[in-house]
Amino acid sequence: MSTDPEAARPADPAAAEATHGAAAATPEPGPAGAEPEDPHAPASTAAERARDEDPVPPAGSGEADAPASTGPDGDGSGEAGADGREGPGGAPGAPDGDGGPGAEPLVSGRGGVGESPAGPDTGTSDGAAEPAEAQPAPGLTEAQAELAAQKVERERIARRKAEREAPVEAGGKLSGKAADLMAAVRAVESGAKPAAVYFDEAPAAPRKAAPAPPQPRPAAPAPSPAPAAADIGAVRAVLTRGGAPEALAGQAAEALGEGAAEQLAEDPWRLLVVPGVRPAQADGFAQALLGAEAGPADERRGAALLGWLLAQAAVKGHTALEAPVLEKALAQYGVPAPAEALESAIGEGAVLVFHEPLGPPAGEDEEQPVRILVGLEEHALAEEALADGLARLAGTFGGPADWSAAATGPAAELVRAVAGHGLVTHTGGEAARAEPRALLAAARELGLRACLAAHAPATGVGVGAVTVAGLLAGTQGPGRDADGRFDLDLLIVLDAPQLDVETAAALVESVPDGARLVLSGDPGVLGSAGPGRVFADVLAARAFPQVVSRTPDPGPIGELVSGVGIGELNQVDAPGKEVVIVPVRDAGEAVHRTVQLVAESVPRAFGIPADAVQVITPGHGGSAGTRALNAALKERLNPGPGRFGGFDPGDRVVHVPSPGRALPARVVSADAQGLHLDAAGARVVVPKERVESQVRHGWAVTAHQAVGARWPAVVVVLPGDAAQALSRDWVYTAFGRAERHLSVVHGVDEALPRAVAQVLPKPRTTRLTGLLRALTAAQEEQP
């Protein structure tokens, strides 16, 4: 590892002297007061403001026995909020002082509404082995196609559940395999009885190995219709009566659906479903509409607050919260009887309640300790459907196959495991990604219909690889069979830590009976942008075979990153200047040195063009966040007036078409249709009304936007005001994006080694591990 000894001068990695220090020089810390922000959103978003508010104070409620190497919360995604507080997965704090009705009345211009959070993405398949891709339905964007496809999958899951048998009481005397399984795993969904869901019992016949002719790809489902102008007008009239900004009308009509105006007039606190609206604002709106009737003890207020609290918790990665945590949060928001409010909301079906067993099974005369969890239906449905689907794939597996001829090389253990099981997990670093690629090649040699899907389009993933988003949207990968499931025998999913519960449920539901599924990923990286910790929960349950790669990441960068993964910021020898430390004293110098590294030093020293150098920093805001860095890098690399909404042809950008995706692209042109982008050779048109919310400059990104991709050279910028945003998983992810060269612009003094050693990923409260463990225990009891 090298360090630049002259902090006041521009740094040249080629000239930096090699040192054997631990991680970096110790420059003077920069100014305090960081403004790292939401890692996923392309602009100041509602999710950022929700994180800023920190409405829910859960602490330490994640799965205690998750693997030590697991990422945030097991897979967490926490970058800091706009004011330096914890981001998704962080432990929320107390509310912002709007604890009672009318504490902060809603006034014009204070709706607090922004765009949706977003992050990494997809590209196109480059493999000839896959069926020919069909075009999306006319006028339908890829993002709309993906969201519509996920909606169809959720509806399919709901129909499957509705068709199954009636509820059974947990712990009651049951008969039959399905009843035994469900009695073990279903939590209480109402105050009186739990709803049970039955697994499919009859395994399908083993699928034939010979590939079938490709099926025609169905057209992408149409998105939900936009609210009618009359509906928006009616909502606008109600908002005006309550003194709320009229600009919220479209979002409120879309969020509330049919009869939105009547819903708001009857229950003004329903305004909280609009992204960015806070309790104090909803209280002011309710007071204006209802007058003295709008009191803090109103049941409508309690139910709306509960939904809002759980929605904010989902932004931080939780799929449920413990009942005492919610009661405490309700009290902080001025609800006089929080326990009664929670009980009322459960009774009305506004939220669901679950009893999760704690510890080993109790004896016959002992009472089983449980923790009471409360969640929203959408997350409960997704988590239970995911457990259903994983159990189905394991249970319908047709039996071991003889793949001994293909079990050679570093991937031999993985090939053998997949030959003998329907569901296998695989863990390892960047170098270990070669093993799933080898499995893909072996499966195709054996005549199986196999597909590999990654989180983001990246070089080196392999021929025939697609993205998870493209696979679900139907724009990439195999077609679907008559039952709506993927026409394949083996699905390999890379970057599994990036799967949130809804995406994972839709994906698993689409895998046919008898097919094999491999979930592969690095447990140490930042986790999903959405709720859940799917990969970490599956690993923690230990219900399925786990293959741990022994392939080490090579070179000085691999050695450095491997040490970070176990909490050590080790010294590494970097004779080729593979790792260089550039000390800085303040944020201004950090920006200056970063521009010099990208534009001059790295290209000159390593022959890597500036376009192949990626800058990564903890947040969007602050004096050395992505906004400031991108402005400086644009001025140096592609100066222009920004005549297309702040963009010029040739600008390097990140397109975020939907939450959790970030698509690297370059601006081509703009016209009446919108902003034209080139994304890995594919032409993308972003409508002009969405440019501000979906596109930002991309020379500098956050680690969450970078996860799943790698670049020849990476410059990680750590200004002094970002010290509080650092954690082990953030550093592990950022440093691991570099292939040949890593420069660290270092202004955080001892905060870097401290973060690596002490700042662990934030826990997330989820139910998947408990569901899988209970299911496994019930299966083992079967004769």
Salt bridges, closest charged atoms under 4 A:
ASP4 OD2 - ARG593 NH2 2.68
GLU6 OE1 - ARG9 NH1 2.55
ASP12 OD2 - ARG604 NH2 2.43
GLU37 OE1 - ARG627 NH2 2.83
ASP38 OD1 - ARG51 NH1 2.55
GLU53 OE1 - ARG278 NE 3.07
ASP54 OD2 - ARG85 NH1 3.73
ASP54 OD1 - LYS316 NZ 2.84
GLU63 OE2 - ARG773 NH1 2.93
ASP65 OD2 - ARG773 NH2 2.38
ASP73 OD2 - ARG764 NE 2.42
ASP75 OD1 - ARG764 NE 3.79
GLU79 OE2 - HIS704 ND1 2.52
ASP83 OD2 - ARG85 NE 2.97
GLU86 OE2 - LYS762 NZ 3.51
ASP96 OD2 - ARG278 NH1 3.04
GLU104 OE2 - ARG110 NH2 2.14
ASP121 OD1 - ARG661 NH2 2.35
GLU130 OE2 - ARG444 NH2 2.42
GLU142 OE2 - ARG661 NH2 3.35
GLU146 OE1 - ARG661 NH1 2.36
GLU153 OE1 - ARG156 NE 3.24
GLU153 OE2 - ARG480 NH1 3.07
ASP200 OD2 - ARG160 NH2 2.94
ASP200 OD1 - ARG164 NH2 3.97
ASP283 OD1 - ARG301 NE 2.82
GLU293 OE2 - ARG300 NH2 3.21
ASP298 OD2 - ARG300 NH2 2.85
GLU322 OE2 - ARG371 NH1 3.55
GLU356 OE2 - ARG371 NE 2.87
GLU378 OE2 - HIS379 NE2 3.72
GLU384 OE1 - LYS161 NZ 3.68
GLU384 OE1 - ARG186 NE 3.96
GLU384 OE2 - ARG767 NH2 3.09
ASP388 OD2 - LYS161 NZ 3.99
ASP388 OD2 - ARG164 NH1 2.92
ASP388 OD1 - ARG186 NH2 3.13
GLU413 OE1 - ARG550 NH1 2.70
GLU430 OE1 - ARG433 NE 3.96
GLU430 OE1 - ARG710 NE 3.87
GLU430 OE2 - ARG737 NH2 3.23
GLU435 OE1 - HIS426 NE2 2.75
ASP487 OD1 - ARG207 NH2 3.85
ASP487 OD1 - ARG449 NH1 2.98
ASP489 OD1 - ARG207 NE 3.16
ASP489 OD2 - ARG449 NE 2.95
ASP495 OD1 - ARG433 NH1 2.70
GLU502 OE1 - ARG154 NH1 3.31
GLU509 OE2 - ARG160 NE 2.96
GLU509 OE2 - ARG485 NH2 3.70
ASP513 OD1 - ARG392 NH1 2.56
ASP513 OD1 - ARG485 NH1 3.45
ASP537 OD1 - ARG533 NH1 3.22
ASP573 OD1 - HIS20 ND1 2.75
GLU589 OE2 - ARG593 NH1 2.92
GLU600 OE2 - ARG636 NH2 2.33
ASP611 OD1 - ARG666 NH2 3.49
ASP648 OD2 - LYS634 NZ 2.73
ASP648 OD1 - ARG643 NH1 3.71
ASP651 OD1 - LYS634 NZ 2.93
ASP651 OD2 - HIS697 NE2 2.89
ASP671 OD2 - HIS676 NE2 2.85
